[in-house]
Amino acid sequence: MPRIIVTTEQSKRSDAPVLLDERVHPEHLSDEHAAAQLVERIGWAVTDASDVERDPAQRPAKRQASSPS
């Protein structure tokens, strides 16, 4: 199954945080709403990874994905 994984540049280290590790299904791109939710989760993970790279003490808490309408 395809996956999206977002981590920091320090990914060669075993303690590098994984900010997003998500299976991707065709349904994630089946309509505009579902695709927007996927992009939103990727955006959160990229922002969090950038924050962690600047200050490793700022490992973010896990975010709750919004429920589909």
C-alpha positions, 0 to 999 in steps of 0.5 A: 500500500502506498504511504506518505512519510514526513520526517526531519532531515535527521532521518538517518538517526534512529531517534528522528521523529516521524511527523506523518506516516499514513497509508494513502488510498485512492479515496484520499483523492476521490473528491476535493474535500478528501484531497484537501484533508490529506493536504492539510495533514501533510502541511501540518507534518511539514510545518512540525518537521521544520519546527523540530529541525529548528528546535529539537526540544519542540517535538509536537504533540500529535494532532487530531485529524478532522472528521469527514463531513 
